[in-house]
Amino acid sequence: MTPGAGPRAVFRSLWLDEALASDRGEAPPLWGDARVDVCIVGGGYTGLWTALRIKEHDRAVEVAVIDADICGGGASGRNGGFVLSWWAKFSTLLKVVGADEALALARAAEDAVSEIGEFCRRHGIDAHYRHDGWLWTATNPAQRGAWASTLADLARHGVSPFRELPDADVARMAGSPRHLAGVFEPTAATVQPALLARGLRRVALERGIHLFEGTPMQALERARPLRVRTPLGTLVADKVVVALDSWSGALPELRRAFFVVASDIVATEPAPEQLEKIGWTSGLAISDSRLLVNYYRTTRDGRIAFGRGGGRLARGSDIGRDYDGVSRRAADGEAHFRRLYPQLERVAIERSWMGPIARTTTGLPAFGHLRDRPDILFGFGYSGNGVGPSCVGGRILASLALGIRDEWSECGLARGPTGLFPPEPLRYVAGRIVRAAVARKEADEDAGRRPSALVTRVAALAPGGLVPVHR
Ligand SMILES: Cc1cc2nc3c(=O)[nH]c(=O)nc-3n(C[C@H](O)[C@H](O)[C@H](O)COP(=O)(O)OP(=O)(O)OC[C@H]3O[C@@H](n4cnc5c(N)ncnc54)[C@H](O)[C@@H]3O)c2cc1C
């Protein structure tokens, strides 16, 4: 038995509640046996983009997508909706894949942001797409210049995707003077994430992709052809693409290549007049520069969705449904929101939810196939930055699944995991210690205290998340 999501989630994010209000359709589970060319396990962005790309390459390929829950029931229907490129991760890309590949991949991720908007327009998906950019800010003095080394690396390679802004402009754009400084990346966008996931699902159905929801993979039999066992039937396939992100521990070979950590979001009641008053009417994606990152944006109905990374660590790799439900850190998220937006003190928090993030040692996702098994593919580990990059991931996985040699299947991220974490229980114990040090360091910095040398040293062991760690 391999780990999996088990029974479906009963609790939904605000985004999914909204999306499902106008889209009640649910594909029936797999019943009996079926034969396809490619079986994709996981119906989030990665699985759906991969399925769609395969069909773009060759309409005759029979593709099935199975999901334990519904498509978008995982991180894809719960995230902050920041559609970011990989420019902020350029320094890490340089180290991992070298300059040429780093530039190519970062450009591909930038293109993906526009491509998602274009895809939505072409297919009539109203995912509230707004191409208003990303503000990467400092909300305490210690965070000032957190972007400097990334911008220097970019400049050395002849690119300048970020605009350096006067401090006053940053505060004005963010709608609060608590934003002390920042840089702006105009190519980023925001979406209502679940509407994007459900839109991809609709287009997948229109393209003739077979969809089975409420269908967890219980076991992957490594025969040839492969056999994906589910509760009521078996899918027989030449290729299997495991697109499970935080549930990727279903392949034991991947278990040490990532760890799972919660990201939590609180959402306010609609307050469009108050947003108007503080001048925050754009669709900007905003984040600060901590590792336990605060990320926030407005919604079409005038709410603020305020997220916080670096939450609860998973023990082991079988997360099941542990990351469903209301946020267990809602009070903490609300405290950070109140600190950054004191002018919105009367705006009530109405909802909270959480979801799992798969973090790799580099903060970059990994794609590839199992050793000696080119028929078993995987893509996971976006480390909190997967909405845009999963569109690139779909291209990589489609080329790998079809055996096409091109810039996607041969790119630097298609060579499998680039690092391993220690085995359990060491990973969990060490992770707790490092996380506590990061939290302590960042609380000290908020309070204007200098963190101790020990705390700083231990915190520096943390892998990068939505924004990279600078050492
Ligand atoms: C709270 C939160 C905020 C985030 N904010 C952002 C953001 O603002 N911007 C950004 O770029 N990224 C963000 N992310 C990350 C982003 O959401 C993910 O990188 C992205 O959604 C990953 O997509 P995926 O398809 O790979 O995985 P998922 O969407 O998690 O899909 C995996 C699917 O696999 C299914 N599954 C699990 N087990 C089984 C099984 N055994 N058999 C079959 N199916 C199974 C699940 O039900 C799920 O639908 C955030 C994530 C969270 C949780």
The ligand as an SDF file (V2000), in Angstrom:
LIG
                    3D

 53 58  0  0  0  0  0  0  0  0999 V2000
   -1.7640   27.7330    1.3770 C   0  0  0  0  0  0  0  0  0  0  0  0
   -0.8800   27.6890    0.1590 C   0  0  0  0  0  0  0  0  0  0  0  0
   -0.5090   28.8850   -0.4520 C   0  0  0  0  0  0  0  0  0  0  0  0
    0.2790   28.8610   -1.6010 C   0  0  0  0  0  0  0  0  0  0  0  0
    0.4940   30.0340   -2.2650 N   0  0  0  0  0  0  0  0  0  0  0  0
    1.1260   30.0210   -3.4710 C   0  0  0  0  0  0  0  0  0  0  0  0
    1.1950   31.1830   -4.2530 C   0  0  0  0  0  0  0  0  0  0  0  0
    0.6280   32.2320   -3.9060 O   0  0  0  0  0  0  0  0  0  0  0  0
    1.8690   31.1370   -5.4270 N   0  0  0  0  0  0  0  0  0  0  0  0
    2.4680   29.9900   -5.8530 C   0  0  0  0  0  0  0  0  0  0  0  0
    3.0810   30.0010   -6.9200 O   0  0  0  0  0  0  0  0  0  0  0  0
    2.3510   28.8290   -5.1590 N   0  0  0  0  0  0  0  0  0  0  0  0
    1.6830   28.8110   -3.9980 C   0  0  0  0  0  0  0  0  0  0  0  0
    1.5050   27.6460   -3.3150 N   0  0  0  0  0  0  0  0  0  0  0  0
    2.0450   26.4060   -3.9040 C   0  0  0  0  0  0  0  0  0  0  0  0
    1.1840   25.9130   -5.0530 C   0  0  0  0  0  0  0  0  0  0  0  0
   -0.1600   25.8890   -4.6560 O   0  0  0  0  0  0  0  0  0  0  0  0
    1.6510   24.5100   -5.4640 C   0  0  0  0  0  0  0  0  0  0  0  0
    3.0190   24.5750   -5.8040 O   0  0  0  0  0  0  0  0  0  0  0  0
    0.8860   23.9530   -6.6410 C   0  0  0  0  0  0  0  0  0  0  0  0
   -0.4970   24.0500   -6.4560 O   0  0  0  0  0  0  0  0  0  0  0  0
    1.2790   22.4850   -6.8460 C   0  0  0  0  0  0  0  0  0  0  0  0
    0.4020   21.9150   -7.7800 O   0  0  0  0  0  0  0  0  0  0  0  0
    0.4130   20.3480   -7.9590 P   0  0  0  0  0  0  0  0  0  0  0  0
   -0.5360   20.0140   -9.0190 O   0  0  0  0  0  0  0  0  0  0  0  0
    1.8350   19.9000   -8.1760 O   0  0  0  0  0  0  0  0  0  0  0  0
   -0.0340   19.7620   -6.5520 O   0  0  0  0  0  0  0  0  0  0  0  0
   -1.5070   19.7100   -5.9000 P   0  0  0  0  0  0  0  0  0  0  0  0
   -2.3590   20.8170   -6.3510 O   0  0  0  0  0  0  0  0  0  0  0  0
   -1.3210   19.5450   -4.4340 O   0  0  0  0  0  0  0  0  0  0  0  0
   -2.1260   18.3990   -6.5190 O   0  0  0  0  0  0  0  0  0  0  0  0
   -1.8500   17.1180   -6.0390 C   0  0  0  0  0  0  0  0  0  0  0  0
   -3.1530   16.3380   -6.1260 C   0  0  0  0  0  0  0  0  0  0  0  0
   -2.8760   14.9800   -5.8270 O   0  0  0  0  0  0  0  0  0  0  0  0
   -4.0560   14.4380   -5.2130 C   0  0  0  0  0  0  0  0  0  0  0  0
   -3.6670   13.2000   -4.5290 N   0  0  0  0  0  0  0  0  0  0  0  0
   -3.0310   13.0420   -3.3500 C   0  0  0  0  0  0  0  0  0  0  0  0
   -2.8090   11.7460   -3.1130 N   0  0  0  0  0  0  0  0  0  0  0  0
   -3.3110   11.0530   -4.1560 C   0  0  0  0  0  0  0  0  0  0  0  0
   -3.3680    9.6770   -4.5000 C   0  0  0  0  0  0  0  0  0  0  0  0
   -2.8530    8.7230   -3.7170 N   0  0  0  0  0  0  0  0  0  0  0  0
   -3.9490    9.3290   -5.6800 N   0  0  0  0  0  0  0  0  0  0  0  0
   -4.4710   10.2630   -6.5020 C   0  0  0  0  0  0  0  0  0  0  0  0
   -4.4510   11.5810   -6.2140 N   0  0  0  0  0  0  0  0  0  0  0  0
   -3.8660   11.9770   -5.0650 C   0  0  0  0  0  0  0  0  0  0  0  0
   -4.5370   15.5500   -4.3140 C   0  0  0  0  0  0  0  0  0  0  0  0
   -5.9100   15.4000   -4.0160 O   0  0  0  0  0  0  0  0  0  0  0  0
   -4.2230   16.7840   -5.1640 C   0  0  0  0  0  0  0  0  0  0  0  0
   -5.3670   17.2340   -5.8980 O   0  0  0  0  0  0  0  0  0  0  0  0
    0.7520   27.6140   -2.1430 C   0  0  0  0  0  0  0  0  0  0  0  0
    0.3890   26.4180   -1.5160 C   0  0  0  0  0  0  0  0  0  0  0  0
   -0.4190   26.4540   -0.3870 C   0  0  0  0  0  0  0  0  0  0  0  0
   -0.8160   25.1440    0.2580 C   0  0  0  0  0  0  0  0  0  0  0  0
  1  2  1  0
  2  3  1  0
  2 52  2  0
  3  4  2  0
  4  5  1  0
  4 50  1  0
  5  6  2  0
  6  7  1  0
  6 13  1  0
  7  8  2  0
  7  9  1  0
  9 10  1  0
 10 11  2  0
 10 12  1  0
 12 13  2  0
 13 14  1  0
 14 15  1  0
 14 50  1  0
 15 16  1  0
 16 17  1  0
 16 18  1  0
 18 19  1  0
 18 20  1  0
 20 21  1  0
 20 22  1  0
 22 23  1  0
 23 24  1  0
 24 25  2  0
 24 26  1  0
 24 27  1  0
 27 28  1  0
 28 29  2  0
 28 30  1  0
 28 31  1  0
 31 32  1  0
 32 33  1  0
 33 34  1  0
 33 48  1  0
 34 35  1  0
 35 36  1  0
 35 46  1  0
 36 37  1  0
 36 45  1  0
 37 38  2  0
 38 39  1  0
 39 40  1  0
 39 45  2  0
 40 41  1  0
 40 42  2  0
 42 43  1  0
 43 44  2  0
 44 45  1  0
 46 47  1  0
 46 48  1  0
 48 49  1  0
 50 51  2  0
 51 52  1  0
 52 53  1  0
M  END
$$$$
